[in-house]
Amino acid sequence: MLFNSSNQKSRKKNVTDKLQKNEIKSGFFKSIPVIFGYFPIGFAFGILAVNAGMNILETFLMSLLVYAGSAQLIAVGLLESQAGLLTLTFTTFLVNLRHLLMSAALAPYLGHLSRLEQAFFAYELTDETFAVHSIDFKNEKKPPKRRIFVTNTSAHLSWIGSSILGAWTGSILTNLEAWGLDYALPAMFIALLVLQTKNWRHIAVAAISLMLSTLIFWNFGGHWHIIIATLTGASVGLALQKQALKDAAP
């Protein structure tokens, strides 16, 4: 009897270990597309961060603690143009408000996690990992912890690594204009805008924000044109979306 009980425990342990290894492997494989997407953007961020006056350590800490690609790129652009702390803080806060909605959308699937684990999950959640998790969670009541945390951590480590590599490269390349890298930031945001523009409402919001920001900058200077254009564009987008839902209602 003791021998059979020992065998059963051993089999259960082997099955559990195998499941855990599969979860880790699955989590890493799910992060691979995100890693490939992060590397060029993180690399460009590292170069731009050094060009804006940050050192490699500061670049590393920003990617570790902030971990928000668009907010980091905006912050670098504002730092380079010597924007004030209030402008920088408020702008990045507005840009990152979407993370509140993404976390709330996935919260119903994370009840089996502890409060600390939920906080860590939310901290490492990005647009790309949200897309991965939102697809997987639809058919799962309790997503495996190891899988989701391996996916998030692998993506985060790739972002940190590419940022450091970019910062190191940027510290060597003293003349970014000769390599055309000074255009990396605006080119990146133009590409992100184009990828997210899917209908006429998106085009309208982009056009209104662009014109308003340009007009305010030409007439008043400073950096408040970014915040005003962002708030106005978001308000217009919300109004158009509400109108579209109203028109679609039976």
C-alpha positions as CSV (number, residue, x, y, z in Angstrom):
1,M,0.0,0.0,0.0
2,L,2.8,2.4,0.9
3,F,4.6,1.6,-2.3
4,N,1.4,2.3,-4.4
5,S,0.8,5.5,-2.6
6,S,4.3,6.6,-3.2
7,N,4.0,5.8,-6.9
8,Q,0.7,7.8,-7.2
9,K,2.3,10.8,-5.5
10,S,5.3,10.5,-7.9
11,R,3.0,10.3,-10.9
12,K,1.0,13.3,-9.8
13,K,4.2,15.3,-9.2
14,N,5.5,14.4,-12.7
15,V,2.1,15.4,-14.3
16,T,2.2,18.7,-12.3
17,D,5.8,19.5,-13.3
18,K,5.0,18.7,-16.9
19,L,2.0,21.0,-16.9
20,Q,4.0,23.8,-15.3
21,K,6.8,23.4,-17.9
22,N,4.2,23.5,-20.7
23,E,2.6,26.7,-19.2
24,I,6.1,28.4,-19.1
25,K,6.8,27.3,-22.6
26,S,3.4,28.4,-23.9
27,G,3.8,31.8,-22.2
28,F,7.2,32.4,-23.8
29,F,6.0,31.3,-27.3
30,K,3.0,33.7,-27.0
31,S,5.4,36.5,-26.2
32,I,7.6,36.0,-29.3
33,P,5.6,38.2,-31.7
34,V,5.6,40.9,-29.1
35,I,9.3,40.6,-28.6
36,F,9.9,41.0,-32.3
37,G,7.7,44.1,-32.3
38,Y,9.3,45.6,-29.3
39,F,13.0,45.3,-30.4
40,P,13.1,48.0,-33.1
41,I,11.0,50.4,-31.1
42,G,12.9,49.9,-27.9
43,F,16.2,50.2,-29.8
44,A,15.0,53.5,-31.3
45,F,13.8,54.7,-27.9
46,G,17.3,54.0,-26.4
47,I,19.0,56.0,-29.1
48,L,16.6,58.9,-28.8
49,A,16.8,58.9,-25.0
50,V,20.6,59.3,-25.0
51,N,20.2,62.0,-27.7
52,A,17.8,63.9,-25.4
53,G,20.4,63.9,-22.6
54,M,19.6,60.7,-20.6
55,N,22.4,58.3,-19.8
56,I,22.3,54.5,-20.1
57,L,21.3,53.9,-16.5
58,E,18.4,56.5,-16.7
59,T,17.2,54.8,-19.9
60,F,17.3,51.4,-18.2
61,L,15.3,52.7,-15.2
62,M,12.7,54.4,-17.4
63,S,12.1,51.1,-19.3
64,L,12.0,49.2,-16.1
65,L,9.8,51.4,-14.1
66,V,7.6,53.2,-16.6
67,Y,7.4,50.5,-19.3
68,A,5.1,52.3,-21.6
69,G,6.5,52.7,-25.1
70,S,4.4,55.6,-26.4
71,A,4.6,57.5,-23.1
72,Q,8.4,57.0,-23.0
73,L,8.8,58.2,-26.5
74,I,6.6,61.3,-25.8
75,A,8.6,62.0,-22.6
76,V,11.9,61.8,-24.6
77,G,10.5,64.2,-27.2
78,L,9.4,66.7,-24.5
79,L,12.7,66.4,-22.6
80,E,14.6,67.2,-25.8
81,S,12.5,70.3,-26.4
82,Q,13.0,71.3,-22.7
83,A,9.3,71.1,-21.8
84,G,8.3,71.7,-18.1
85,L,7.7,68.9,-15.6
86,L,4.0,69.7,-15.4
87,T,3.6,69.4,-19.2
88,L,5.6,66.1,-19.3
89,T,3.7,64.6,-16.4
90,F,0.2,65.6,-17.6
91,T,0.8,64.5,-21.2
92,T,2.1,61.1,-20.3
93,F,-0.7,60.6,-17.8
94,L,-3.3,61.3,-20.5
95,V,-1.5,58.9,-22.9
96,N,-1.5,56.1,-20.4
97,L,-5.1,56.4,-19.2
98,R,-6.0,53.6,-21.6
99,H,-4.1,51.2,-19.3
100,L,-6.9,51.7,-16.8
101,L,-9.5,50.5,-19.3
102,M,-7.3,47.6,-20.4
103,S,-6.8,46.4,-16.8
104,A,-10.5,46.7,-16.1
105,A,-11.4,44.6,-19.2
106,L,-9.2,41.7,-18.1
107,A,-9.9,42.0,-14.3
108,P,-12.9,39.5,-14.4
109,Y,-10.5,36.7,-15.5
110,L,-7.9,37.4,-12.7
111,G,-9.9,36.6,-9.6
112,H,-7.8,33.6,-8.8
113,L,-4.7,35.9,-8.4
114,S,-3.7,37.5,-5.2
115,R,-3.8,41.3,-4.9
116,L,-0.1,41.5,-5.3
117,E,-0.2,39.3,-8.4
118,Q,-3.0,41.4,-9.9
119,A,-1.0,44.6,-9.3
120,F,2.1,43.0,-10.9
121,F,0.0,41.9,-13.9
122,A,-1.5,45.3,-14.3
123,Y,2.0,46.9,-14.0
124,E,3.3,44.7,-16.9
125,L,0.3,45.1,-19.1
126,T,0.8,46.8,-22.4
127,D,-1.2,47.2,-25.6
128,E,0.5,44.2,-27.2
129,T,0.2,41.8,-24.2
130,F,-3.4,43.0,-23.7
131,A,-4.1,41.8,-27.2
132,V,-2.5,38.4,-26.5
133,H,-4.3,37.9,-23.2
134,S,-7.7,39.2,-24.4
135,I,-7.8,36.5,-27.1
136,D,-6.7,33.7,-24.7
137,F,-8.9,34.7,-21.8
138,K,-12.2,34.4,-23.7
139,N,-12.1,30.6,-23.4
140,E,-10.6,30.4,-19.9
141,K,-12.1,31.0,-16.5
142,K,-8.7,30.8,-14.7
143,P,-5.8,31.5,-17.0
144,P,-2.6,29.7,-15.8
145,K,-0.5,32.0,-13.7
146,R,2.8,30.9,-15.0
147,R,1.8,31.3,-18.6
148,I,0.5,34.9,-18.3
149,F,3.4,36.1,-16.1
150,V,6.0,34.5,-18.4
151,T,4.4,36.2,-21.4
152,N,4.4,39.6,-19.6
153,T,7.9,39.2,-18.2
154,S,9.5,38.0,-21.4
155,A,8.0,41.0,-23.3
156,H,9.2,43.4,-20.6
157,L,12.7,42.0,-20.6
158,S,12.9,42.4,-24.4
159,W,11.9,46.0,-24.1
160,I,14.5,46.7,-21.4
161,G,17.2,44.9,-23.4
162,S,16.5,46.7,-26.6
163,S,16.4,50.0,-24.8
164,I,19.8,49.4,-23.2
165,L,21.3,48.3,-26.6
166,G,19.8,51.4,-28.2
167,A,21.2,53.7,-25.5
168,W,24.6,52.1,-25.8
169,T,24.5,52.6,-29.6
170,G,23.3,56.2,-29.2
171,S,26.2,56.9,-26.9
172,I,28.6,55.9,-29.7
173,L,26.8,57.6,-32.6
174,T,27.4,61.3,-31.8
175,N,25.9,62.6,-35.0
176,L,22.4,61.2,-35.3
177,E,21.5,63.4,-38.2
178,A,24.1,61.8,-40.4
179,W,22.4,58.4,-39.9
180,G,18.9,59.9,-40.3
181,L,18.0,58.8,-36.7
182,D,16.8,62.2,-35.7
183,Y,13.7,61.5,-37.7
184,A,13.0,58.2,-35.8
185,L,10.7,59.7,-33.3
186,P,8.2,61.6,-35.6
187,A,8.4,58.7,-38.1
188,M,7.5,56.2,-35.4
189,F,4.5,58.2,-34.3
190,I,3.3,58.7,-37.8
191,A,3.5,54.9,-38.3
192,L,1.6,54.2,-35.1
193,L,-1.1,56.7,-36.2
194,V,-1.5,55.2,-39.6
195,L,-1.8,51.7,-38.1
196,Q,-4.6,52.8,-35.8
197,T,-6.5,54.8,-38.4
198,K,-9.3,52.5,-39.5
199,N,-12.3,54.7,-40.4
200,W,-13.3,58.3,-41.2
201,R,-13.8,59.1,-37.5
202,H,-10.1,58.3,-36.7
203,I,-9.1,60.4,-39.7
204,A,-11.2,63.3,-38.4
205,V,-9.8,63.1,-34.9
206,A,-6.2,63.0,-36.2
207,A,-6.8,65.9,-38.5
208,I,-8.5,68.1,-35.9
209,S,-5.7,67.3,-33.3
210,L,-3.0,68.1,-35.9
211,M,-4.5,71.4,-37.0
212,L,-5.3,72.6,-33.5
213,S,-1.8,71.7,-32.2
214,T,-0.1,73.4,-35.1
215,L,-2.2,76.6,-34.8
216,I,-1.7,76.9,-31.0
217,F,2.1,76.3,-31.4
218,W,2.5,78.9,-34.2
219,N,0.5,81.5,-32.3
220,F,1.5,80.9,-28.7
221,G,4.6,78.6,-28.6
222,G,5.4,76.6,-25.5
223,H,4.2,73.0,-25.1
224,W,0.6,73.3,-24.0
225,H,-0.5,72.8,-27.6
226,I,0.1,69.0,-27.1
227,I,-2.2,68.8,-24.0
228,I,-4.9,71.0,-25.5
229,A,-4.9,69.1,-28.8
230,T,-4.9,65.7,-27.0
231,L,-7.9,66.6,-24.8
232,T,-9.8,68.2,-27.8
233,G,-9.1,65.2,-30.0
234,A,-10.2,62.7,-27.4
235,S,-13.4,64.7,-26.7
236,V,-14.2,64.8,-30.4
237,G,-13.5,61.1,-30.8
238,L,-15.8,60.3,-27.9
239,A,-18.6,62.4,-29.3
240,L,-18.3,60.8,-32.7
241,Q,-18.2,57.3,-31.2
242,K,-21.4,58.0,-29.1
243,Q,-23.1,59.3,-32.3
244,A,-22.1,56.2,-34.2
245,L,-23.5,53.9,-31.5
246,K,-26.7,56.0,-31.4
247,D,-27.1,55.7,-35.2
248,A,-26.5,52.0,-35.1
249,A,-29.1,51.4,-32.4
250,P,-32.4,49.9,-33.7
